[in-house]
Structure formats: C-alpha cells, structure tokens
Amino acid sequence: MLHADKLICESLIIVEYIDEFWKDGPSILPSDPYDRAIARFWADYIDKWFALVVQLIKEQEEDSKEALKEKIYEGLVLLEDAFVKLSKGKAFFGGDNIGYLDIVLGCFLGGLKIFDTVGELKIFDETRFPRLVGWADRFLSENVTQNVIPEHEELMKKFNLLQARLMRAQEEDSKEASNEDLVVLEDAFVKVSRGKAFFGGETIGMAATSDLKLIGVKPSPYVNRVQFALKIKAIDDYEFIIEENLHHHKSELLLKSNPVHKKIPVLIHNDKPICESLIIIEYIDEFWKNDPSILPSNPYDRAVARFWADYIDKWFALVMELMKSQEEDSKPALREKIYEGLVLLEDAFVKVSNGKPFFGGDNIGYLDIALGCFLGWLKVVDTVGELKIFDETRFSGLVGWAERFLSEEITQGVILEHEELMKIFNLVQARMAATASKESPYVNLIQFALKIKEVDYEFIIENLPHHKSELLLKSNPVHKKVPVLIHADKSICESLVIVEYIDEFWNDGPSILPSNPYDRSIARFWANYIDKWFDLVIELMKAKEEDSKPALREKIYEEGLVVLEDAFFKCSKGKAFFGGETIGYLDIVLGCFLGWLKIVDTLGELKIFDEKRIPGLVGWAERFLSHKITQNVIPTSQKLMEIFNLVHGREIFNFVQISTAASSK
C-alpha cells in the first residue's frame, strides 16, 4: 500500500497500519491488549492454515493429499472452537461487528468455495462446522464484502487457468528432471562400460565387480549391516575408515566415492566404490562365493528376501520418525503403524524361517542382518518407553530370534553396547531440550522486552520436546511450543505477539514499538523479515548437501545482511540503534539471534560480522551486546558452543546419520 508516498507491505501489517492511522472509524483490532494479542495469534495461524489448502491444490501424490486434508480439517476444528470462544455468542469474531479476524479469514472465502466446488475439500460442512458456515454466510452478506471478493464464476475461470498452467509447468519439470537423470546415466555408462559396447562390457550383463575399505561410523546400523556380511564371509582384512564429521565436512574420499548421495556406508573394493548397504551385501555375497551364502539360492526365495529387506528399512524409518516427533498428537498413529509392522514381521519370520532359528534357516542370512542391524537402537527405543518392541506375549518369534541373533559370534564387537548407544541418545535429547529453554533466542526476545519494561516474572523452564508439561499443553494447545507468556491466568503465544502485548499492557515505561503508525508498520515488516532470514541461517547449518550451501550463503548475504544493513541506516536515522537513541523493537528482534550468529561466524560457515561489508550492523551488534538489558539473557559463547557441539559433535553426527536419510541404505 502506498500512503503519503510511503510504502507499507504485507497484508496483516497493512491492516494494522490502517487501523492505527485512521482512528476515527470503527476499530478493526480489539482495544484490549490481551484480546489484540489473541487476534494476532489466530491471524498468523489462519495464514499458515490456508497455506496448507493451497499446498493441497498443487499436490499430485494421493498419499500426501490425504495427510494434508487431515491437517486442514484439524485446523477447521480449531477455528470452529476459536470462533465460539472469541465471538462470545455474537455474529462475528469481532463481536457484533466485523473485526480483524473476520477479514483475515473472510478474505479466503472465495477461494475456499472454489476448493469446496471442485471436491478437494468439504469445507462448508454444516454438520461439522456449523458456526463457521453460519459466520461465512453472514460475512459474505455484509456491505464491506460487496464488490471486493470476485464472483464465484470468475474465480472458477481463474482456477481452471491456474490448473492448466500448473500441469504445463509439471510437464516441463518432468522433462528437465529426465534430462538430469540422463546426464547422470550417461556419466555412469562411461565409467562402468570402460569404452566397451555395454554396461557389462563386450556383452550385456551386470557391471563387472586386493584392497578393501569400508567408509562409515560405528553407531550406524547401515554400516553394521556391511560389517555383518564381511564377518559371515570371514573377511577381516579390510580398512574401516571412520567418517569423522558427516554433517558439515564430508571427506573428499566419501564425496568422490559416493558423488550421487554423498552418504555412508561405502565399500571400496579394488578402488571401485559400492554404495547402499543392501546393494553392498549382495555384492559381497556374489563376489566372495565361498560358503556360507548370505542370500537364498532359490530365485523366488531371493525375491522374497529382497521384498522384506526393503520393508524393514521403511518400517525402521517409522521408528525414527516417532523418536524425532515433537507432536504428541501424531505419536499414537505412528505407534500403531509400527506395531502393525511388527505383526507382519512376526508372521514373516514364521513363514521364512520354516521353524528354524533364523530367517535364513539354521544360519544367519540376508534378512537376519537386514533386521538385526537395528536391534541395538530398538533396545534404546524400548528402554526409553516409547515402544514396547520386545514383547514376548505379542512377538514371541521375533523376541526369541533377537536373543539368538545377538548371541551369535558375528554380532560381537559390531553393534555398540547398550550403555554407549544410550549415551548417544541422551546427548541428542539434551541437544533438543537445550534449544527449547534458556538458550532459545525466541525466549530471549521476551526476556529483553520484560527487562525494558522492568517487569518481574517467574521463569518456568520447559523440558522439550519429549516431555511437554501439562502447563505448556494447556497454555499453547495449538502449537504446543515455547515461548508462552502467562499473565493474569491468560496465555499469550508467539514471540512477536508477546512483545507487542508487553508493550501495550505495560505502557507507562519506555515504548518498545515506535509510536507513529507508519514507523510501527515498518518495524513489523522488518521483524517478520528478520524471522524468515534467520530461518535461512538455520537451514544452512542443517544442510547436509554441500551443493546446496553456496546458494543459501548467497541468500543470507545478498537478500539478508545487505538488505538489513540498508534497513538499519534508514530506521536508525544515524542513531545508535534501530530504535534511535535507545533499544527498541527491531533491536531486540534481531539482537536475540546474535549469540547464535556468533557461533555460526566462529565455525566458518558464514562471515557474518564483516566490517567491510556491513559496518553499520557490526557496530550496532557491539553496542547492543554491551547494553545492560542483554546481560544475563543471551548465554555466553562458551555455553552456546557446548550446545552446538552436542548437536553437531561426532557422536551426534553419527546418530543423525542413523536417524535421518543421511545414512545410505
């Protein structure tokens, strides 16, 4: 929006600017600070919820669509409940008259009717959402909506054009992806054929299969698989090359040996790399043909074994998803799927083993090591109580098999001891908990605001993510995340919403946000920008693919720091802080991240504090961190580095390799 030659961007920010500048008409936002904070919370929620609706329309995979629909309906249930609470029996979210939340949700009604029409969603369902349906009818009949939302027929026409455009774009993407795949295959042919007519050489067949090396890490079950196979074949004359730092600094050898996935394990035999654990096992069995065989000799039995090996990998991925899940609501469904898998595996064991001790019969075979490699980590899962996997009453066959497998000679010295795996697991848990308490920059942001206003408070430390307190779940039932401010038994969620609430309720101290409506809207715009920019920094630190990092660094510098440097000069107007002579809203919004940004700078992933490129921000950061409000709030660099090392230290890297796609199968 352009007003008096000033630009205001972002729809929610524009609405607040309009409400604050033109004060003589009816208010759009509630007048009470708490009600205003609640309205801002739900406005943000509605935007994110509608993004799921748009994602559903674009989605091509049916399985993904069902999951999205479930989330969308869960959102509608929450919005139905929110309407009841906020409207207090009146016609609109805003009471007797249309208000902030009415226009925030109401602006989407035209589009939602389209989705309802095309049958992707049954949004206007009077039996499930009677109050929202009634509200929508009233909203669309109000004078303010006339000649604003386009007619249904016009929207349908645009929707159909959009769908056609999406289909064309997908066709182009498919062609481009196919071309990329052909380039990879072309390169593979040149390397494998060695100038001969076929992949197999002079004749059609598989690629041709001294020194033997295994690249991996000890706690990875996928690496353990390969170790089991080598022990079965009595091959102990190989070099085990431990990949020291998988997450950030993959070795040249790994990158050269597995240039496609850049993951472990990799077996290098006679200078030839073989990747993917199940493929490596088959290679070992085929190259070293001495007894015992690992795969069954019968083609059908071999096919069945391959089927179940693939199933086991997918099943274990569910186990790791459960362990990483922070949403309690999603856990029961995951547990159910995991137990369904165990029932199938119990039945498979009975059928495949034919009454013998192992899947492979009298001796350990392919499926034994495919499932057995996970037993160490499954015992950890069992110990922490997320699942009762080793349940003799339900899975007697598997429990007996597991005991026999772990007592076999080939497992000794391969799977780490239970205490060692528990130590790694607890380090991961400590990492996850640390980011949700005192070291959270979003919590620090609230602490800054309270210090500016000189407000005393009780700081309740939450032990996230696996043991969320009843107080947190009750106070933030929607997102179940920190920070939450509880004031006079009322809960306010989302850090930026909380800061505005603090500024509006305790209005006798120094202001945090600017008093001028335009300056306030600009501050809100940049606060939102800073949050999204810091997400890029986090994405860079989590990135596993080296190829993706240069583009992220470019975005962080050119689309972030350079832009923020310019914003600082414009907002500060030559003064010490974004807020002028004193610390204000944008100072604490960006300042809360400074501790972690220094860690990123120290590690060399980014040169953030570069005086030559961003002298204004570097000077500002020094002044901010020396200010009294930052003392005893931002943790020391030593403390943050300890946390970072918990996250990214060698043991954690190893666990990450186990629990994510970073481990090659």
Beta strands, then each sheet from edge to edge (+ up, - down):
strand 1: 2-3
strand 2: 6-7
strand 3: 212-216
strand 4: 239-242
strand 5: 266-269
strand 6: 272-275
strand 7: 484-487
strand 8: 490-493
sheet 1: 1+ 2-
sheet 2: 4+ 3+ 5- 6+
sheet 3: 7+ 8-
end
